[in-house]
Each structure stands twice: as C-alpha cells, then as structure tokens.
C-alpha cells in the first residue's frame, strides 16, 4: 500500500513542513497502520510526503526515516525544477 500525506495547510500555499514535523506525521501514519493491520503491514507501507516539495527541500525530507518518497506537485511542471528534485533524490539514496 502507498499512502500520500500532505498537510492541509500546505495545499496550494507554497509552505512546506519542516522535515522533523513531516517525519512525526509520517511516523503517526505508520503507527496507525500497525495498530490496525499489524507490524508487517506497517513495515511494508510506503509513505510519500507532499506539500510544496522543491529542489531545495527534497533531500532533507527524504533523510527522515518514515518518508519513503515525495508527492511532487507544482514543481513537476518545470522540467528544470523536477530534474533538480530527482538529483536530490539520487543524492540521498
């Protein structure tokens, strides 16, 4: 299962959660899945963070242990911006 999390206050605002704040939300989501369907399901869950992902914050977000990927919105409309996000991801991997 893949879960995408985006704070309501980030939708269309250009604001991004601090990596630690995003991690806490992702960790909570994984915990709830574990409580409902067990540790195995929680461990296999892929959680993506969305909310004003940009080249300048992608790598920091991906350093958090419960952020498995990124849900890129407006930044994906610019090939150059999207390319820089991909470079950030490759640099973290």
ABEGO torsion letter per residue (X at the ends): XBBBBBBAAABGAGBBBBAAAAAAAAAAAAAAAAAAAEAAAAAABBBBBBGGBBAAAAAAAAABAABABBBBBAAAABAAAAAAAAAAAAAAX
